[in-house]
C-alpha cells in the first residue's frame, strides 16, 4: 500500500519549555497494492484468482478470497489477497478485521510497513490500550530497523521516500513523547526517565531542555551531588547557561567549601545577563523579570560569599545591588537586609547597620528575630537611636 506523505510540525520552542510536536498521521489512501496478482491462466488456482480479480461485488469477492485462501494457504498470491482484505476493512473502519488480516499478512511479510501502519491506526481506534501499545511498539521497532535504509528491490523510489518521511515523523513523535513524559513525572521517576532519555537520544533537539529539569529534580530530592553533576554537564555544552551557573553556585554556597567559585559564578551570571538579548520566543517583559531574578540571585550569592570571607566592604557593595531586585520576596529580602546590617556593623557604620536591622524586623521570620536582638545590642552598646 502506498501512502500520502505525513505532515510533520517541529516544536514551536526549544529554548526554555518543551515545544509542541504534532504529527498528522492520516490513514493512507489506497493508490496501488504492494503485491502482485500473478497466476497461470487455466490452472485451478488461476481460474479462481481470475474470478476474484474481476469480481465487482465486495461481499462476493471477500467470500471468494477466503475460499481461495482456505484451499491454497501458501499460494504466492496470499500476500496480495491479505493486503486487499486489510485495506478493504481499513476503508470500512472494521478495526478487528484490519488487525486480523494484518496479522496474517505480517506472518508472510514481517517487514511490511504499510500493514503495520494500518494495524497501528486500527488498534488506536479500538480503545484497548494494551492492543494499541503492542501494535505501536511493533511499528516503531520496524521504523528503527528501516530508518535511513535504501529502498528494497522492486520498491518504487517515490513511495519509499514517503515511507522514510513517515518513519522519521513517527520516531520524532516517540522522542517527543518520551521527553514530555519524563519532564511531567514526579522528581524520583523524573531523574530516571531523563537520564534514560539522555542515554537514548544524546543528540536530541530537547537535550538543552533536559538538563534544567534534571538539575532541579535532583535538587528537589536533596541530592546535591547529582544536581551539581547535572549542572556541570550542562556547562560543558553551554558554559554561560544561567540556570546551571546559578544552581552550581548555590550548591557551592551551601557547602561553603569553594567560595571563590561562588564569586566567579555569580560575576559570570551578572556579566552574561547584562549583555544578553531576550532569547527567541521570550517576550521582552518576561525577559526583564528573569533578568531581575538572575541578577538579584547572583549579587546575593556574591555578597554572602564575601560575608563568609569577612570581606565586608565587598559584601556590602554586592548586597546593596541585590536588594532592589529582591524587594518583596519575603525571607530572601530579609536575608539581604540582615547581612547588610551585619556587614555595616563590622565596618562600624552603626547607624546604617541599625537601619538595615530595623527594616529586617518588619519581615516576620527567623532573620527578624535575630535582627531585633542585634538592634537592641546596638542601642545598648553603641547608643544608636
Secondary structure, DSSP 8 states (H G I E B T S, - for coil): ------EEE--S--SSS----EEE---------SS-----TTSHHHHHHHHHHH---HHHHHHHHHHHHHH-TT-TTHHHHHHHHHHHHHHTT-HHHHHHHHHHHHHH-TT-HHHHHHHHHHHHHHT-HHHHHHHHHHHHHHHHHHTT----TT--HHHHHHHHHHHHHHHHHHHHHHHHHHHTS-HHHHHHHHHHHHHH-TT-TTHHHHHHHHHHHHHHHT-HHHHHHHHHHHHHH-TT-HHHHHHHHHHHHHHTS-HHHHHHHHHHHHHHHHH----TT--HHHHHHHHHHHHHHHHHHHHHHHHHTT-HHHHHHHHHHHHGGGTT-THHHHHHHHHHHHHHHHTT-HHHHHHHHHHHHTS-SHHHHHHHHHHHHHHHHH---
